[in-house]
Amino acid sequence: MIITLTPNPSLDRTIELSGPLARGEVQRAGSSHEEPGGKGVNIVRALKASDVRSLAILPGDDLDPVLVALRAAGVPHLGMPIGATIRSNIALTERDGTTTKVNVPGPVLSAAQQGELIELVMQKAEGASWLVLAGSLPPGVPVDFYAEITRELRSRFGSKAPQVAVDSSGSPLAAAVTAGPDLIKPNAEELAELTGMPDPDSLEGDPVLVARAAQRLVATGVGAVLATLGSQGAVLVTADGAWLAQTPPMVAVSTVGAGDSALAGFLLSTIAGDTAPESLRQAAAHGAAAASLPGSTVPALHQTKPGDVTLTLLNTHPKEDVQ
């Protein structure tokens, strides 16, 4: 069982433009798609598509459009009533795959609601393989929320606690790292910010530099770093090594949710007993498959092509400090 917590879920509407985005102009959309979203929700959608037991935990009233959509899609979930409407986000995708996102803050969660949400996670976490703490934090929630959950989980369950994966950004991710999660999944920009690098663009073109940055985090107690680099592939760093996964060139239809699908692919591979490099291979295959589908559509395992993914062992020696 894989459990996800999405404290700031959304109703995601993806609008596919028939031409390049033109600011200040009136444009016609080619099509649009609407899906219940948020990183943890997307991960469970992808896991369900591959028949992997999973559960999405999120704040939201029973009749909220997001929870209604989850029920209609048969996505396993557990909502915590908050008496407020879940936010709506918009993504604009161009024909070349360029995506522009507009995300709103979401409803405020009170201290009491935060405590209730944490307790809900603890109740469902027993016996799970992974707990994924995913996405941004809504207003009112402290930046160390994910770190607090990680520590509480290990305090309660000890050696029987599920492994913890964190997919967030900014201050919540930086705070989560201090609790030593088993896995984090930053993109190039998030990894650069986390490690204090001034030029995130340099990471996307240099997987060795990505691996060296990730090694610094592993050295502080993070179990593994899965860094997704868009069309450049993905890098996995553990205490045992560093690997680059690359897929054949492709034309992206929509990159919305591709990173979430990559993490889902990695997790389903780990619970199947695959090695870390093989799980990286599946992550890259899942991410590429997601990018080939419209809107925020997630791929099933049979739609991925891990055999087309090239794995390269990265030589990061000598270990130079990342400036």
Backbone hydrogen bonds in HBPLUS format (Angstrom, degrees):
<---DONOR---> <-ACCEPTOR-->    atom                        ^
c    i                          cat <-CA-CA->   ^        H-A-AA   ^      H-
h    n   atom  resd res      DA  || num        DHA   H-A  angle D-A-AA Bond
n    s   type  num  typ     dist DA aas  dist angle  dist       angle   num
A0129-SER N   A0001-MET O   2.79 MM 128  5.65 159.9  1.83 154.6 161.1     1
A0002-ILE N   A0053-ARG O   3.07 MM  51  6.47 150.2  2.16 134.3 142.2     2
A0055-LEU N   A0002-ILE O   2.99 MM  53  6.52 140.2  2.16 151.8 157.2     3
A0003-ILE N   A0130-TRP O   2.99 MM 127  6.21 174.0  1.99 153.9 153.3     4
A0132-VAL N   A0003-ILE O   2.75 MM 129  6.20 160.8  1.79 153.2 159.8     5
A0004-THR N   A0055-LEU O   2.91 MM  51  6.32 159.5  1.96 163.4 165.4     6
A0057-ILE N   A0004-THR O   2.81 MM  53  5.96 167.0  1.82 155.6 160.2     7
A0005-LEU N   A0132-VAL O   2.80 MM 127  6.18 155.7  1.86 171.7 173.6     8
A0134-ALA N   A0005-LEU O   3.02 MM 129  6.08 173.9  2.03 170.0 171.3     9
A0006-THR N   A0057-ILE O   2.98 MM  51  6.32 165.0  2.00 169.3 173.5    10
A0010-SER N   A0037-GLY O   3.16 MM  27  4.96 162.3  2.19 113.3 111.5    11
A0037-GLY N   A0010-SER O   2.63 MM  27  4.96 163.9  1.66 159.8 156.1    12
A0011-LEU N   A0087-ARG O   2.93 MM  76  6.40 143.2  2.06 139.9 151.5    13
A0089-ASN N   A0011-LEU O   3.01 MM  78  6.14 153.4  2.08 135.8 143.6    14
A0012-ASP N   A0035-GLU O   2.77 MM  23  5.27 145.9  1.89 175.1 170.6    15
A0035-GLU N   A0012-ASP O   2.85 MM  23  5.27 162.7  1.88 152.0 156.8    16
A0013-ARG N   A0089-ASN O   2.96 MM  76  6.22 168.9  1.97 153.8 157.1    17
A0091-ALA N   A0013-ARG O   2.89 MM  78  6.28 154.4  1.96 155.5 158.6    18
A0014-THR N   A0033-HIS O   2.75 MM  19  5.16 159.2  1.79 154.9 161.3    19
A0033-HIS N   A0014-THR O   2.84 MM  19  5.16 151.9  1.92 145.4 154.9    20
A0015-ILE N   A0091-ALA O   2.78 MM  76  6.15 164.4  1.81 170.6 175.7    21
A0093-THR N   A0015-ILE O   2.94 MM  78  6.25 164.1  1.97 151.7 156.6    22
A0016-GLU N   A0031-SER O   2.87 MM  15  5.34 162.5  1.90 150.8 156.3    23
A0030-GLY N   A0016-GLU O   2.63 MM  14  5.47 150.5  1.72 158.2 168.8    24
A0017-LEU N   A0093-THR O   2.82 MM  76  5.98 165.7  1.84 166.5 171.4    25
A0025-GLU N   A0022-ALA O   3.24 MM   3  5.66 156.8  2.30 135.0 133.1    26
A0042-ASN N   A0038-GLY O   2.88 MM   4  6.11 163.2  1.91 164.1 169.8    27
A0043-ILE N   A0039-LYS O   2.96 MM   4  6.23 152.8  2.03 149.3 156.9    28
A0044-VAL N   A0040-GLY O   3.11 MM   4  6.37 159.6  2.16 145.9 150.2    29
A0045-ARG N   A0041-VAL O   2.92 MM   4  6.20 154.7  1.98 149.9 157.8    30
A0046-ALA N   A0042-ASN O   2.98 MM   4  6.24 154.2  2.04 146.8 153.0    31
A0047-LEU N   A0043-ILE O   2.88 MM   4  6.16 153.5  1.95 147.6 155.7    32
A0048-LYS N   A0044-VAL O   2.80 MM   4  5.91 162.6  1.83 152.4 156.8    33
A0049-ALA N   A0045-ARG O   3.10 MM   4  6.26 151.7  2.18 139.1 146.6    34
A0050-SER N   A0047-LEU O   3.03 MM   3  5.19 139.0  2.20  99.5 111.4    35
A0052-VAL N   A0047-LEU O   2.91 MM   5  5.11 170.3  1.92 143.4 142.9    36
A0051-ASP N   A0048-LYS O   2.90 MM   3  4.82 164.0  1.92 111.0 112.1    37
A0056-ALA N   A0076-PRO O   3.04 MM  20  6.26 162.2  2.07 129.8 135.0    38
A0078-LEU N   A0056-ALA O   2.78 MM  22  6.20 144.4  1.90 159.5 159.8    39
A0058-LEU N   A0078-LEU O   3.11 MM  20  6.45 159.5  2.16 154.9 156.5    40
A0080-MET N   A0058-LEU O   2.95 MM  22  6.35 136.8  2.14 140.2 150.2    41
A0060-GLY N   A0080-MET O   2.79 MM  20  5.39 157.5  1.84 121.5 129.3    42
A0064-ASP N   A0061-ASP O   3.04 MM   3  5.22 164.0  2.07 111.2 115.7    43
A0068-VAL N   A0064-ASP O   2.93 MM   4  6.14 161.7  1.96 162.0 167.8    44
A0069-ALA N   A0065-PRO O   2.95 MM   4  6.00 154.5  2.02 138.3 144.8    45
A0070-LEU N   A0066-VAL O   2.96 MM   4  6.24 150.1  2.05 144.4 153.1    46
A0071-ARG N   A0067-LEU O   2.97 MM   4  6.19 158.8  2.01 147.1 151.9    47
A0072-ALA N   A0068-VAL O   2.97 MM   4  6.21 159.6  2.01 147.0 153.0    48
A0073-ALA N   A0069-ALA O   2.97 MM   4  6.14 144.7  2.10 143.2 152.0    49
A0075-VAL N   A0070-LEU O   2.94 MM   5  5.16 155.7  2.00 155.0 154.2    50
A0074-GLY N   A0071-ARG O   3.04 MM   3  4.99 150.8  2.13  99.4 108.6    51
A0090-ILE N   A0102-VAL O   3.06 MM  12  5.20 167.2  2.07 147.1 150.1    52
A0102-VAL N   A0090-ILE O   2.72 MM  12  5.20 159.0  1.76 165.9 168.8    53
A0092-LEU N   A0100-THR O   2.70 MM   8  5.02 166.9  1.72 150.7 154.5    54
A0100-THR N   A0092-LEU O   2.80 MM   8  5.02 161.5  1.84 145.4 151.5    55
A0094-GLU N   A0098-THR O   2.85 MM   4  5.27 159.1  1.89 153.8 161.0    56
A0097-GLY N   A0094-GLU O   2.92 MM   3  5.41 161.0  1.95 122.4 125.3    57
A0109-LEU N   A0139-PRO O   3.10 MM  30  6.55 155.6  2.16 171.2 169.6    58
A0114-GLN N   A0110-SER O   2.90 MM   4  6.18 152.7  1.97 151.0 159.1    59
A0115-GLY N   A0111-ALA O   3.03 MM   4  6.28 158.8  2.08 146.9 151.7    60
A0116-GLU N   A0112-ALA O   3.00 MM   4  6.25 153.3  2.08 144.5 152.0    61
A0117-LEU N   A0113-GLN O   2.90 MM   4  6.10 152.3  1.98 145.3 152.6    62
A0118-ILE N   A0114-GLN O   2.98 MM   4  6.27 158.2  2.03 150.7 156.1    63
A0119-GLU N   A0115-GLY O   3.01 MM   4  6.23 160.1  2.05 146.6 152.0    64
A0120-LEU N   A0116-GLU O   2.97 MM   4  6.18 147.3  2.08 142.1 151.0    65
A0121-VAL N   A0117-LEU O   3.08 MM   4  6.39 152.2  2.16 145.9 152.7    66
A0122-MET N   A0118-ILE O   3.00 MM   4  6.35 158.3  2.05 150.7 156.5    67
A0123-GLN N   A0119-GLU O   3.01 MM   4  6.22 152.8  2.08 146.0 152.8    68
A0124-LYS N   A0120-LEU O   3.26 MM   4  6.49 147.5  2.38 142.7 150.0    69
A0125-ALA N   A0121-VAL O   2.91 MM   4  5.88 127.1  2.19 147.6 162.3    70
A0128-ALA N   A0125-ALA O   2.98 MM   3  5.40 166.7  2.00 135.0 136.5    71
A0163-GLN N   A0129-SER O   2.98 MM  34  6.19 155.4  2.04 144.4 138.1    72
A0131-LEU N   A0163-GLN O   2.75 MM  32  6.14 149.8  1.84 165.7 174.4    73
A0165-ALA N   A0131-LEU O   2.94 MM  34  6.26 162.6  1.97 150.1 154.6    74
A0133-LEU N   A0165-ALA O   2.82 MM  32  6.20 164.0  1.84 167.0 167.7    75
A0167-ASP N   A0133-LEU O   3.00 MM  34  6.36 162.4  2.03 153.9 158.0    76
A0135-GLY N   A0167-ASP O   2.76 MM  32  6.06 168.7  1.78 161.6 158.0    77
A0141-VAL N   A0138-PRO O   3.29 MM   3  6.01 158.9  2.34 142.6 143.7    78
A0145-PHE N   A0142-PRO O   3.14 MM   3  5.61 145.6  2.26 125.4 124.3    79
A0148-GLU N   A0144-ASP O   2.83 MM   4  6.06 155.3  1.89 154.9 162.1    80
A0149-ILE N   A0145-PHE O   3.06 MM   4  6.35 157.8  2.11 147.9 153.2    81
A0150-THR N   A0146-TYR O   2.99 MM   4  6.19 161.5  2.03 147.7 152.7    82
A0151-ARG N   A0147-ALA O   3.02 MM   4  6.25 163.8  2.05 151.4 155.0    83
A0152-GLU N   A0148-GLU O   2.93 MM   4  6.08 160.1  1.97 149.8 155.8    84
A0153-LEU N   A0149-ILE O   2.86 MM   4  5.95 159.7  1.90 152.4 157.7    85
A0154-ARG N   A0150-THR O   3.17 MM   4  6.39 161.9  2.20 147.0 150.8    86
A0155-SER N   A0151-ARG O   2.90 MM   4  6.04 145.6  2.02 143.0 153.3    87
A0156-ARG N   A0152-GLU O   3.00 MM   4  6.16 155.0  2.06 149.1 154.4    88
A0157-PHE N   A0153-LEU O   2.99 MM   4  6.09 165.9  2.01 151.5 155.7    89
A0158-GLY N   A0154-ARG O   2.86 MM   4  4.83 140.0  2.02 122.8 130.8    90
A0160-LYS N   A0157-PHE O   2.97 MM   3  5.26 148.4  2.07 140.7 135.7    91
A0161-ALA N   A0158-GLY O   3.12 MM   3  5.58 163.6  2.15 118.5 120.1    92
A0182-ASP N   A0164-VAL O   2.87 MM  18  5.25 126.3  2.17 135.6 151.9    93
A0183-LEU N   A0164-VAL O   3.13 MM  19  6.48 136.5  2.33 154.8 154.0    94
A0166-VAL N   A0183-LEU O   2.88 MM  17  6.35 150.3  1.97 144.9 153.4    95
A0185-LYS N   A0166-VAL O   3.08 MM  19  6.53 146.2  2.20 156.5 159.6    96
A0174-ALA N   A0170-GLY O   3.05 MM   4  6.33 163.7  2.08 153.8 159.0    97
A0175-ALA N   A0171-SER O   2.89 MM   4  6.02 160.3  1.93 154.4 158.9    98
A0176-ALA N   A0172-PRO O   2.98 MM   4  6.06 150.4  2.07 136.7 145.4    99
A0177-VAL N   A0173-LEU O   3.02 MM   4  6.25 148.5  2.12 151.0 157.8   100
A0178-THR N   A0175-ALA O   3.16 MM   3  5.54 138.1  2.35 105.0 115.3   101
A0179-ALA N   A0176-ALA O   3.01 MM   3  5.56 155.3  2.07 114.4 121.8   102
A0180-GLY N   A0177-VAL O   3.04 MM   3  5.34 164.7  2.06 113.0 117.0   103
A0223-GLY N   A0181-PRO O   2.92 MM  42  6.32 168.7  1.94 149.9 153.7   104
A0224-ALA N   A0182-ASP O   2.95 MM  42  6.05 108.2  2.48 113.0 131.0   105
A0184-ILE N   A0224-ALA O   3.07 MM  40  6.57 142.4  2.22 146.6 157.2   106
A0226-LEU N   A0184-ILE O   2.92 MM  42  6.21 173.6  1.93 168.9 170.2   107
A0228-THR N   A0186-PRO O   3.09 MM  42  6.56 145.6  2.22 146.9 154.0   108
A0191-LEU N   A0187-ASN O   2.88 MM   4  6.03 157.8  1.93 156.2 162.7   109
A0192-ALA N   A0188-ALA O   2.94 MM   4  6.10 158.9  1.98 148.9 154.6   110
A0193-GLU N   A0189-GLU O   3.03 MM   4  6.26 160.8  2.07 147.4 152.3   111
A0194-LEU N   A0190-GLU O   2.93 MM   4  6.03 155.1  2.00 142.8 150.2   112
A0195-THR N   A0191-LEU O   3.01 MM   4  6.15 145.3  2.13 146.1 154.0   113
A0196-GLY N   A0192-ALA O   2.93 MM   4  5.86 106.6  2.48 138.2 154.2   114
A0197-MET N   A0192-ALA O   2.78 MM   5  4.74 156.0  1.83 145.1 145.8   115
A0196-GLY N   A0193-GLU O   3.38 MM   3  5.12 158.9  2.43  95.1 101.2   116
A0202-SER N   A0199-ASP O   3.18 MM   3  5.77 146.1  2.30 113.8 121.6   117
A0203-LEU N   A0200-PRO O   3.09 MM   3  5.51 144.9  2.22 108.6 117.9   118
A0206-ASP N   A0203-LEU O   3.08 MM   3  5.16 162.0  2.12 108.3 114.0   119
A0209-LEU N   A0206-ASP O   3.09 MM   3  5.38 120.5  2.46 104.4 118.2   120
A0210-VAL N   A0206-ASP O   3.08 MM   4  6.45 152.5  2.16 148.6 157.1   121
A0211-ALA N   A0207-PRO O   2.86 MM   4  6.11 158.0  1.91 145.3 150.7   122
A0212-ARG N   A0208-VAL O   2.92 MM   4  6.19 155.4  1.98 148.0 154.4   123
A0213-ALA N   A0209-LEU O   3.00 MM   4  6.21 155.9  2.06 145.8 151.9   124
A0214-ALA N   A0210-VAL O   2.91 MM   4  6.19 159.2  1.96 151.1 157.3   125
A0215-GLN N   A0211-ALA O   2.82 MM   4  6.03 146.3  1.94 145.6 155.1   126
A0216-ARG N   A0213-ALA O   3.21 MM   3  5.46 132.0  2.46  99.6 111.3   127
A0217-LEU N   A0214-ALA O   2.98 MM   3  5.24 125.8  2.29 102.0 115.7   128
A0218-VAL N   A0214-ALA O   3.02 MM   4  6.41 156.9  2.08 152.7 159.6   129
A0219-ALA N   A0215-GLN O   2.92 MM   4  6.06 151.2  2.00 146.0 153.5   130
A0220-THR N   A0217-LEU O   3.02 MM   3  5.18 142.7  2.17 100.0 111.1   131
A0222-VAL N   A0217-LEU O   3.31 MM   5  5.83 162.7  2.34 144.0 139.4   132
A0221-GLY N   A0218-VAL O   3.12 MM   3  5.35 160.0  2.16 107.3 113.5   133
A0225-VAL N   A0237-VAL O   2.92 MM  12  5.21 155.5  1.98 147.0 155.0   134
A0237-VAL N   A0225-VAL O   2.94 MM  12  5.21 153.3  2.01 144.2 152.9   135
A0227-ALA N   A0235-VAL O   2.76 MM   8  5.10 159.4  1.80 162.6 163.4   136
A0235-VAL N   A0227-ALA O   2.85 MM   8  5.10 159.5  1.89 146.2 152.5   137
A0229-LEU N   A0233-GLY O   2.77 MM   4  5.25 158.5  1.82 161.1 160.9   138
A0232-GLN N   A0229-LEU O   3.15 MM   3  5.29 155.1  2.22 129.0 125.3   139
A0233-GLY N   A0230-GLY O   3.11 MM   3  5.79 169.7  2.12 121.2 124.0   140
A0234-ALA N   A0245-ALA O   2.96 MM  11  5.26 151.3  2.05 145.0 152.9   141
A0245-ALA N   A0234-ALA O   2.80 MM  11  5.26 164.9  1.82 162.2 166.2   142
A0236-LEU N   A0243-TRP O   2.95 MM   7  5.34 156.4  2.00 146.9 154.7   143
A0243-TRP N   A0236-LEU O   2.91 MM   7  5.34 155.4  1.97 150.3 158.5   144
A0238-THR N   A0241-GLY O   2.92 MM   3  5.48 168.3  1.93 165.9 169.9   145
A0241-GLY N   A0238-THR O   3.38 MM   3  5.48 156.5  2.44 102.2 108.1   146
A0314-LEU N   A0242-ALA O   2.86 MM  72  5.39 166.4  1.88 139.1 142.7   147
A0244-LEU N   A0312-THR O   2.80 MM  68  5.06 156.8  1.85 146.6 154.7   148
A0312-THR N   A0244-LEU O   2.83 MM  68  5.06 150.7  1.92 147.3 155.6   149
A0246-GLN N   A0310-THR O   2.93 MM  64  5.19 152.5  2.01 142.1 151.2   150
A0310-THR N   A0246-GLN O   2.81 MM  64  5.19 164.8  1.83 158.7 158.6   151
A0253-VAL N   A0291-ALA O   2.72 MM  38  5.83 154.6  1.79 157.0 165.0   152
A0254-SER N   A0291-ALA O   3.17 MM  37  5.10 162.1  2.21 133.5 139.0   153
A0258-ALA N   A0255-THR O   3.16 MM   3  5.28 169.3  2.17 123.0 123.0   154
A0261-SER N   A0257-GLY O   2.96 MM   4  6.20 156.2  2.02 150.1 156.2   155
A0262-ALA N   A0258-ALA O   2.92 MM   4  6.18 148.1  2.03 142.8 152.0   156
A0263-LEU N   A0259-GLY O   3.07 MM   4  6.36 156.8  2.12 145.9 150.7   157
A0264-ALA N   A0260-ASP O   2.97 MM   4  6.26 155.4  2.03 145.1 152.5   158
A0265-GLY N   A0261-SER O   2.85 MM   4  6.10 156.9  1.90 149.8 155.7   159
A0266-PHE N   A0262-ALA O   3.00 MM   4  6.28 154.1  2.06 146.5 153.4   160
A0267-LEU N   A0263-LEU O   2.95 MM   4  6.20 164.3  1.98 154.1 157.5   161
A0268-LEU N   A0264-ALA O   2.96 MM   4  6.14 169.5  1.97 156.6 159.1   162
A0269-SER N   A0265-GLY O   3.16 MM   4  6.17 144.2  2.30 137.7 146.8   163
A0270-THR N   A0266-PHE O   3.02 MM   4  6.33 149.9  2.12 146.0 154.3   164
A0271-ILE N   A0267-LEU O   3.08 MM   4  6.38 161.8  2.11 156.5 159.8   165
A0272-ALA N   A0269-SER O   3.20 MM   3  5.08 136.7  2.40  92.6 104.9   166
A0274-ASP N   A0269-SER O   3.15 MM   5  5.64 160.4  2.19 159.4 153.7   167
A0273-GLY N   A0270-THR O   2.96 MM   3  5.20 157.9  2.01 106.6 113.2   168
A0279-SER N   A0275-THR O   2.90 MM   4  6.15 148.7  2.00 151.6 161.2   169
A0280-LEU N   A0276-ALA O   2.97 MM   4  6.26 147.9  2.07 148.5 157.6   170
A0281-ARG N   A0277-PRO O   2.98 MM   4  6.30 150.4  2.07 142.8 150.8   171
A0282-GLN N   A0278-GLU O   3.06 MM   4  6.39 155.5  2.13 144.5 149.8   172
A0283-ALA N   A0279-SER O   2.93 MM   4  6.15 149.1  2.02 142.4 151.5   173
A0284-ALA N   A0280-LEU O   2.98 MM   4  6.27 162.4  2.01 156.3 159.1   174
A0285-ALA N   A0281-ARG O   3.02 MM   4  6.28 156.0  2.08 145.9 152.9   175
A0286-HIS N   A0282-GLN O   2.87 MM   4  6.03 156.4  1.93 148.3 154.3   176
A0287-GLY N   A0283-ALA O   2.94 MM   4  6.16 162.7  1.97 151.7 156.4   177
A0288-ALA N   A0284-ALA O   3.00 MM   4  6.15 161.2  2.04 148.3 152.9   178
A0289-ALA N   A0285-ALA O   3.03 MM   4  6.14 157.4  2.08 143.0 149.4   179
A0290-ALA N   A0286-HIS O   2.97 MM   4  6.19 155.6  2.03 149.1 155.4   180
A0291-ALA N   A0287-GLY O   3.08 MM   4  6.33 154.2  2.15 144.7 151.3   181
A0292-SER N   A0288-ALA O   3.20 MM   4  6.44 127.4  2.50 138.1 151.0   182
A0292-SER N   A0289-ALA O   3.19 MM   3  5.21 140.0  2.35  95.9 107.3   183
A0293-LEU N   A0290-ALA O   3.11 MM   3  5.37 163.4  2.14 110.1 115.3   184
A0297-THR N   A0294-PRO O   3.12 MM   3  5.96 163.9  2.15 144.7 149.6   185
A0303-GLN N   A0300-ALA O   2.91 MM   3  5.38 152.9  1.98 113.9 122.8   186
A0304-THR N   A0301-LEU O   3.10 MM   3  5.48 166.1  2.12 114.6 118.5   187
A0308-ASP N   A0305-LYS O   3.00 MM   3  5.64 158.6  2.05 117.9 124.2   188
A0309-VAL N   A0306-PRO O   3.07 MM   3  5.29 160.3  2.11 108.4 114.7   189
